Amino acid sequence: MLDINELLFGSRFRLFLLAAFGFIGFLAAIDIIADIQEGTNLTHIIVEIFVFFIAIFSASVISLRLLKEAKISRQLVNDITLELQKNRKEAREWRNETQTLLQGLSASINNQFERWALTPSEKEIGLFLLKGLSHKEIAYIRKVSEATARQQARSIYKKAGLSGRHDLAAFFLEELALPIN
C-alpha cells in the first residue's frame, strides 16, 4: 500500500530537486553564452555544456516522475472516491433494510405489551429496560423517583409473569436468536 506521507514528502523533495536542476541549467546556459561572447577556451565551454545537459536531463527525469506520481495520486483519489460511494450506498441500503426490521420489532414489542395489559407508563419503562437503562436512569428521564421506576418495573414483571429484567430481555431476544439444533 502506498504511504501518503512518503508520497507527499517524496513529491516535495522532487519538486525542490526539479527547481534546483532547472536553476542550475539556467545558470549554466547564461554562463555558456557569456563564455562564448568573451572567447573562453573550448574545453571550459564543453564542460559547461555537459553540466547544462546533465541539469536539463535530471530536471526532465524528475518531471516525468512527478507526472507519474500525479497520475497515480489521481487514480488513488478516484478509487477511494468510488469505494466511499459504494460504502455509502451499502450503508443506506442497510439502514433501509434494518429500519423495516426495527419497525416490525417495535410493533411486536408493543403488541406484547398490549397483551400483558401494560399502562402507557409501564410500556415506556419496559422499552427503557429493554434498552438496558438502569432504574436510576429511567427515573431521571421520566422525572420520577427511583423507587417509582423500580415499582413500575416490578409491576411489568408481575403482569408478564417474568422474574426480572433479564427475563424481560430474554423474552424478546429469544425469538431473534438462531435456533439451537
Secondary structure, DSSP 8 states (H G I E B T S, - for coil): ---HHHHHHHHHHHHHHHHHHHHHHHHHHHHHHHHHHHT--HHHHHHHHHHHHHHHHHHHHHHHHHHHHHHHHHHHHHHHHHHHHHHHHHHHHHHHHHHHHHHHHHHHHHHHHHHTT--HHHHHHHHHHHTT--HHHHHHHHTS-HHHHHHHHHHHHHHHT--SHHHHHHHHHHHHS----
